[in-house]
Amino acid sequence: MNLPPKVTDRAFSRLAEIRAHDQGKALRIAVDGGGCSGFQYDIALDEPRGDDLVLEGQGEKVVIDAVSLPFLENAVIDFSEELIGARFVIENPNASSSCGCGTSFSI
């Protein structure tokens, strides 16, 4: 069954910290062609648009455009803090492979 992406509480909490300095914007997750594996994630703060899927939690919003949505069905958007750095990560069951950095994938 195809379900919309899920955003973890940890990701919403980190977004709240980031947005404390940049009010009025949402976290946009998009899929673009390119990257070393064929597709790449584009993650940025942006204004919500009319055709976006809006995922809300803890007073925060994550938005995904209609073109990117099929690539992100059943995915989990999380936030990871490791020794090498902190970043939003996407656990995508639709990806058949991904690059080492985790921002590029193929289907």
TAMO-V683212 format. One record per backbone hydrogen bond with DSSP energy under -0.5 kcal/mol. NH is the residue of the N-H (numbers start at 1). CO is the residue of the C=O. E is the energy in kcal/mol with one decimal. If there is no record, write none. Layout:
nh-><NH/NH>
co-><CO/CO>
e-><E/E>
//
This chain:
nh-><3/6/8/12/13/14/15/16/17/18/19/20/21/22/25/26/27/28/28/29/30/30/32/34/38/39/40/41/42/43/44/46/52/53/54/55/55/56/57/60/62/63/64/65/69/70/71/72/72/73/74/75/76/77/78/78/80/82/82/85/87/89/91/91/92/93/95/96/97/99/102/105/106>
co-><1/75/77/8/9/10/11/12/13/14/15/16/18/19/22/46/61/26/44/63/28/42/40/38/35/105/32/103/30/41/28/26/49/64/52/53/62/54/60/57/55/27/53/29/65/66/68/68/69/70/3/72/91/6/76/89/87/80/85/82/80/78/76/89/90/91/92/106/106/104/99/39/97>
e-><-0.6/-2.7/-2.6/-2.1/-2.6/-2.1/-2.4/-2.0/-1.6/-2.3/-3.0/-0.9/-1.6/-0.8/-0.9/-3.2/-2.3/-0.7/-3.8/-2.5/-0.5/-2.2/-2.9/-2.7/-0.7/-2.2/-2.8/-2.5/-2.7/-0.5/-1.9/-2.6/-1.5/-3.1/-0.5/-0.6/-3.2/-0.5/-1.9/-2.4/-2.6/-2.6/-2.0/-0.5/-1.6/-0.6/-1.1/-0.8/-1.4/-0.7/-2.9/-2.0/-2.1/-3.3/-0.6/-3.0/-3.0/-0.5/-2.6/-1.3/-2.4/-2.5/-2.9/-0.5/-0.9/-0.6/-1.3/-2.5/-1.2/-2.2/-0.9/-2.5/-2.5>
//
